[in-house]
């Protein structure tokens, strides 16, 4: 038993062999196939967090403004929390979800001073901008998987289905945030790559 102020190790063993038969366990004790929607979503959220780690490194190398770096770190925590909601199974609570209002307020503030966008943007420009767009597309993919998982949950648990919908909604907003984020990295458009448009002259 741990003493006051003492924390137990999160991981005492790395190799457990418990998943060698194609199943894995959730915190509520249930065992799920690794091909199931919940486990697919957990993997996608893990991949998204890795993308955010690469974005954070790119920002550090480009010396981006500190506020943008802190936003990446905050969203890494949020994405991990989303994974926690999935991993808790029947024990998951709405209080575990990250703050959607806070995210929407960030988007509104970050977008406020940007010039109007008159053309589609292609990923690229700088390393950090490209990483931001990679985060955007990864977030969209996680959202699609989250909605598929939500559809599965409707068949078994209305409570989890409701949490799944809220989780997917957060990812929807987060993908919007990464688009604005990429623009914040180049507010004057010097490095932004624009689509040439269907009306552009071609050889």
Helices and strands as residue ranges (DSSP letters): E 23-25, E 31-33, H 37-62, H 66-87, G 89-91, G 94-96, H 100-112, E 121-122, H 127-154, H 158-184, E 193-194
